[in-house]
Amino acid sequence: MKTLILVRHAKSSWKDRSLPDRLRPLNKRGRRDAPFMGTRLAERGVDVELMVSSPARRAIDTAEAMAEELEYPWDEIVTDERLYGADAEEILTVIEDQDDEIDALMLVGHNPGLHVLVNGLWGADLENLPTGGVVELVYDIARWEEVEPTKPRQVRYDYPKKDRR
């Protein structure tokens, strides 16, 4: 079995408009939401074996905050250049390239690529994967290259505002 956890980075700051897009940090809400979502995963007993992040500052900050809550070592977060600005097919390639010894993989990236990929893999019709959104897909497969076209056995979808009404 394989578990794929797709995470859209938490809310980023536009305060300093002179910063290049890659260097934008999380804003106050993002700094609150990223560990909150990590805690929710930890409370469900999610055990991430490999965490891969886009090299963008907001994605790395999200990955580090979630790693803290999941007791995943920061120095083992892998950055993959292919995730920055990736479309759904490019993200799928990153997934398929992972070692099949890994059974629980988390990717932290960006829309619209993540949103399109989630809809394709899940068969959902989400209008948007919100910032900080997490989609966990569980598959009855042995190799990452089998993720597509296999339909997930189980799906969990969560996002920061889900229970904050």
C-alpha positions in Angstrom: 0.0 0.0 0.0 1.1 3.6 -0.7 -0.1 6.8 0.9 0.3 10.0 -1.0 -0.2 13.3 0.9 -0.5 16.4 -1.3 -0.2 19.7 0.5 -0.6 23.2 -0.9 1.7 25.6 0.9 0.1 27.7 3.6 -1.0 31.4 3.1 2.0 33.5 1.9 2.8 37.1 2.4 2.7 39.8 -0.2 3.9 42.5 2.2 7.2 43.0 0.5 6.4 43.3 -3.1 10.1 43.6 -4.0 10.7 40.0 -3.1 11.0 37.5 -5.9 8.1 35.0 -5.9 10.3 32.2 -4.7 11.3 34.1 -1.6 7.9 35.1 -0.3 7.5 33.8 3.3 4.3 32.7 5.1 2.1 35.4 6.5 0.7 35.4 10.0 -2.2 33.1 9.0 0.1 30.8 7.1 2.4 30.5 10.2 -0.6 29.5 12.2 -2.2 27.2 9.7 0.8 25.1 8.7 1.5 23.7 12.2 -2.3 23.4 12.8 -2.6 21.1 9.7 0.5 19.1 10.8 -1.1 18.6 14.2 -4.3 17.3 12.6 -2.3 14.8 10.6 -0.3 13.8 13.7 -3.5 13.3 15.7 -4.7 10.8 13.0 -1.4 8.9 13.3 -0.1 9.8 9.9 3.6 8.7 9.6 5.4 10.4 6.7 8.5 8.5 5.4 9.6 11.1 2.9 8.7 14.8 2.6 9.4 16.5 -0.6 8.9 20.3 -1.0 9.1 22.9 -3.7 12.1 25.1 -3.2 9.9 28.2 -2.8 10.3 29.7 0.7 6.5 29.5 1.5 6.5 25.8 0.6 9.6 25.0 2.7 8.2 27.0 5.6 5.0 24.9 5.3 6.9 21.7 5.1 9.1 22.6 8.2 6.1 23.6 10.3 4.3 20.4 9.4 7.4 18.3 9.9 7.7 19.7 13.5 4.2 18.5 14.4 4.8 15.1 12.6 8.2 14.6 14.3 9.8 14.4 10.9 13.4 15.7 10.9 13.8 19.1 9.1 17.1 18.0 7.7 15.4 15.1 5.9 13.0 17.4 3.9 14.0 17.1 0.3 13.5 20.0 -2.0 12.8 19.3 -5.6 13.1 22.0 -8.2 10.6 20.3 -10.4 7.8 21.2 -7.9 8.1 25.0 -8.3 5.6 26.1 -10.9 4.9 22.4 -11.9 1.8 21.4 -13.7 -0.1 18.2 -12.8 2.0 16.0 -15.1 5.2 17.3 -13.8 4.1 16.6 -10.2 3.0 13.1 -11.2 6.5 12.6 -12.6 8.0 13.6 -9.2 5.7 11.0 -7.5 6.5 8.3 -10.0 10.3 8.9 -9.5 10.2 8.1 -5.8 11.8 4.9 -4.4 9.2 2.2 -4.1 10.6 1.3 -0.6 8.8 4.5 0.6 5.2 3.8 1.5 4.1 7.3 2.8 5.1 10.3 0.7 4.2 13.9 1.3 4.6 16.6 -1.4 4.3 20.3 -0.6 3.7 22.5 -3.6 1.6 25.0 -5.5 -1.6 25.5 -7.4 -2.8 25.2 -10.1 -0.7 22.1 -10.6 -1.7 20.5 -7.3 -5.4 21.3 -7.7 -5.5 19.8 -11.2 -3.6 16.7 -10.0 -5.9 16.2 -7.0 -9.0 16.4 -9.2 -7.5 13.9 -11.7 -6.3 11.4 -9.1 -9.3 11.6 -6.8 -11.9 12.0 -9.5 -13.1 15.0 -7.6 -14.4 18.3 -8.9 -12.8 20.7 -6.4 -12.9 24.3 -7.5 -9.7 25.1 -5.6 -7.3 23.4 -3.3 -7.0 26.2 -0.6 -3.8 27.3 1.0 -2.8 24.8 3.6 -5.1 22.2 2.1 -4.2 18.6 2.5 -5.3 15.6 0.4 -4.4 12.2 1.6 -4.8 9.4 -1.0 -4.3 5.7 0.0 -3.7 3.2 -2.8 -3.5 -0.6 -3.0 -0.4 -0.5 -5.2 3.3 -1.6 -4.8 5.0 1.0 -7.0 4.6 4.8 -7.3 4.4 4.6 -11.0 1.0 2.8 -10.5 -0.6 5.9 -8.9 -2.1 6.8 -12.2 -4.5 5.4 -13.5 -5.3 3.6 -10.2 -8.2 5.0 -8.2 -7.4 5.6 -4.5 -8.9 3.2 -2.0 -9.4 6.0 0.6 -9.3 9.8 0.4 -9.1 12.4 3.2 -9.4 16.1 2.4 -8.7 18.7 5.0 -8.0 22.4 5.0 -7.4 25.0 7.8 -10.9 26.7 7.7 -12.8 23.4 7.5 -13.8 23.4 11.2 -13.3 27.1 12.0 -16.7 28.5 11.2 
